[in-house]
């Protein structure tokens, strides 16, 4: 019996002029299907669901205003019940823990344990982003990064989704020394915090 060609692979065989809308759509869908396939493969190997990997990846980068169940519901786009079950499973597996806020003890932060951090790192390595981007020249990376940001921002606007972008790319971020300052919370930011993802992120106006 011949092996069935995965949908993401068959899409790459469509004949369309380079640079055309059809060629772009085929490439984008192929890339998306490929990463979805690899995500499912990693999840199965670690006895997790895709939603669990999405949660771990997000929480690994989330700042203190975004590592909550409310922010996770927003980011994942799922129901509170589904997200609550996912949080409970990840906690049971020892991949995350709930930590009370230092000011408001009713507010719980979702922090990855060492095992959770390791799983998130292993997942990122499995997707081989570093290896893939290393194939590009600095000029190619800059061009691809710019194009992907435009597509991502437009898609988020069309679907009315929060951006959850990096702090240092927010319109309310101001660089200060090695770190920065948030105009929304009126807080100084460490270098590490400027590279975290935020629920309140707003991209700067398009030029």
C-alpha positions as CSV (number, residue, x, y, z in Angstrom):
1,X,0.0,0.0,0.0
2,X,1.4,3.4,-1.0
3,X,1.9,5.9,1.8
4,X,-0.5,8.8,1.7
5,X,1.1,12.1,1.2
6,X,0.4,14.6,4.1
7,X,-1.8,17.5,3.1
8,X,0.9,20.0,4.0
9,X,3.4,18.2,1.7
10,X,1.0,17.9,-1.2
11,X,0.3,21.7,-1.1
12,X,4.0,22.4,-1.9
13,X,3.5,20.6,-5.3
14,X,0.9,23.0,-6.6
15,X,2.0,24.7,-9.7
16,X,1.7,28.5,-9.4
17,X,3.9,31.4,-10.4
18,X,6.4,32.5,-7.8
19,X,5.1,35.5,-5.9
20,X,1.5,35.0,-6.9
21,X,-1.3,34.9,-4.4
22,X,-1.9,31.2,-5.1
23,X,1.8,30.4,-4.5
24,X,1.9,32.4,-1.3
25,X,-1.3,30.7,0.0
26,X,0.1,27.3,-0.8
27,X,3.4,28.0,1.0
28,X,1.8,29.6,4.0
29,X,-0.7,26.6,4.4
30,X,2.1,24.1,3.9
31,X,4.2,25.8,6.6
32,X,1.3,25.9,9.0
33,X,0.4,22.3,8.4
34,X,4.0,21.2,8.9
35,X,4.3,22.9,12.3
36,X,0.9,21.6,13.3
37,X,2.0,18.1,12.4
38,X,5.2,18.5,14.4
39,X,3.3,19.9,17.3
40,X,1.0,16.9,17.4
41,X,3.9,14.6,17.1
42,X,5.7,16.2,20.1
43,X,2.5,16.3,22.1
44,X,1.8,12.6,21.5
45,X,5.4,11.7,22.5
46,X,5.0,13.5,25.8
47,X,1.4,12.4,26.5
48,X,0.0,15.9,26.2
49,X,-2.5,17.7,24.0
50,X,-1.7,20.5,21.6
51,X,-3.4,23.0,23.9
52,X,-1.1,22.0,26.7
53,X,2.0,22.8,24.6
54,X,0.4,26.1,23.6
55,X,-0.1,27.0,27.3
56,X,3.4,26.0,28.3
57,X,5.0,28.0,25.5
58,X,2.9,31.1,26.3
59,X,3.5,30.9,30.1
60,X,7.2,30.5,29.5
61,X,7.3,34.0,28.0
62,X,4.4,35.7,29.8
63,X,5.0,38.7,32.1
64,X,3.4,39.1,35.6
65,X,0.3,40.6,34.1
66,X,-0.2,37.8,31.7
67,X,0.6,34.6,33.6
68,X,-3.0,34.2,34.8
69,X,-5.9,31.9,33.9
70,X,-7.8,34.9,32.5
71,X,-4.9,35.9,30.2
72,X,-4.4,32.2,29.2
73,X,-8.1,32.0,28.2
74,X,-7.6,35.1,26.0
75,X,-4.5,33.8,24.4
76,X,-5.7,30.3,23.7
77,X,-9.1,31.4,22.5
78,X,-10.8,28.6,24.4
79,X,-13.5,28.4,27.1
80,X,-12.7,28.9,30.8
81,X,-13.7,25.3,31.5
82,X,-11.3,23.9,28.9
83,X,-8.5,26.1,30.1
84,X,-9.2,25.2,33.7
85,X,-8.9,21.5,32.9
86,X,-5.7,22.0,31.1
87,X,-4.2,24.0,34.0
88,X,-5.3,21.2,36.4
89,X,-3.7,18.5,34.2
90,X,-0.4,20.5,33.9
91,X,-0.3,21.1,37.6
92,X,-1.0,17.4,38.3
93,X,1.9,16.5,35.9
94,X,4.2,18.8,37.8
95,X,4.7,21.2,34.9
96,X,3.2,24.3,36.5
97,X,2.2,25.6,39.9
98,X,-0.2,28.3,41.1
99,X,1.5,31.1,43.1
100,X,-0.5,33.8,45.0
101,X,0.3,37.4,44.0
102,X,2.4,39.3,46.6
103,X,-0.1,42.1,46.8
104,X,-3.5,40.6,46.0
105,X,-3.5,37.0,47.5
106,X,-6.6,36.2,45.6
107,X,-4.8,36.6,42.3
108,X,-2.9,33.5,41.2
109,X,0.1,33.4,38.8
110,X,0.7,30.3,36.7
111,X,4.4,29.6,36.9
112,X,6.2,26.8,35.1
113,X,8.2,24.4,37.2
114,X,11.6,23.2,36.2
115,X,10.0,20.3,34.4
116,X,7.6,22.7,32.7
117,X,10.4,24.9,31.6
118,X,12.3,22.0,30.2
119,X,9.3,20.7,28.3
120,X,8.7,24.2,26.8
121,X,12.4,24.4,25.8
122,X,12.3,20.9,24.3
123,X,9.2,21.8,22.3
124,X,10.9,24.9,20.9
125,X,14.0,22.9,19.9
126,X,11.8,20.2,18.3
127,X,10.3,22.9,16.0
128,X,13.9,23.8,15.0
129,X,13.3,27.5,14.6
130,X,16.9,28.4,15.3
131,X,18.2,25.9,12.8
132,X,15.7,27.2,10.2
133,X,16.5,30.9,10.7
134,X,20.3,30.1,10.6
135,X,19.8,29.2,6.9
136,X,18.9,32.8,6.1
137,X,21.2,35.8,5.7
138,X,20.6,38.8,8.1
139,X,18.9,40.6,5.2
140,X,16.6,37.7,4.5
141,X,15.7,37.4,8.2
142,X,14.8,41.0,8.4
143,X,12.7,40.8,5.2
144,X,10.9,37.7,6.4
145,X,10.4,39.1,9.9
146,X,8.9,42.3,8.5
147,X,6.5,40.4,6.2
148,X,5.4,38.0,8.9
149,X,4.7,40.8,11.3
150,X,2.5,42.5,8.8
151,X,0.6,39.3,8.2
152,X,0.3,38.6,11.9
153,X,-0.9,42.1,12.8
154,X,-3.4,42.2,10.0
155,X,-4.8,38.8,11.0
156,X,-5.1,39.8,14.6
157,X,-7.0,42.9,13.7
158,X,-9.3,41.1,11.3
159,X,-10.0,38.5,14.0
160,X,-10.2,41.0,16.9
161,X,-7.5,39.2,18.8
162,X,-5.1,40.7,21.4
163,X,-1.5,40.8,20.1
164,X,0.2,39.5,23.2
165,X,3.5,40.9,21.9
166,X,6.8,41.5,23.5
167,X,7.0,44.4,25.9
168,X,9.7,46.2,24.0
169,X,7.6,46.3,20.8
170,X,4.6,48.0,22.6
171,X,3.7,51.6,21.8
172,X,3.8,52.4,25.6
173,X,7.4,51.1,26.0
174,X,10.2,53.5,26.5
175,X,13.9,52.2,26.5
176,X,15.9,53.2,29.6
177,X,19.5,51.9,29.9
178,X,19.6,48.1,29.5
179,X,15.9,47.9,30.4
180,X,12.9,50.1,29.9
181,X,9.8,51.8,31.3
182,X,6.1,51.0,30.9
183,X,3.9,54.1,30.4
184,X,0.8,52.0,31.3
185,X,1.9,50.6,34.6
186,X,4.4,53.3,35.4
187,X,7.0,50.7,36.2
188,X,10.7,50.3,35.5
189,X,11.5,47.1,33.5
190,X,14.5,44.9,33.7
191,X,16.1,43.7,30.4
192,X,14.5,40.3,30.9
193,X,11.0,41.8,31.3
194,X,11.3,43.8,28.1
195,X,11.4,40.5,26.2
196,X,8.3,39.0,27.9
197,X,4.9,38.8,26.3
198,X,2.1,41.1,27.7
199,X,-1.7,40.9,27.6
200,X,-1.9,44.7,27.5
201,X,0.5,45.0,24.5
202,X,-0.5,47.4,21.8
203,X,1.7,47.7,18.7
204,X,2.9,51.1,17.6
205,X,1.0,52.9,14.8
206,X,1.8,51.7,11.3
207,X,4.2,53.9,9.5
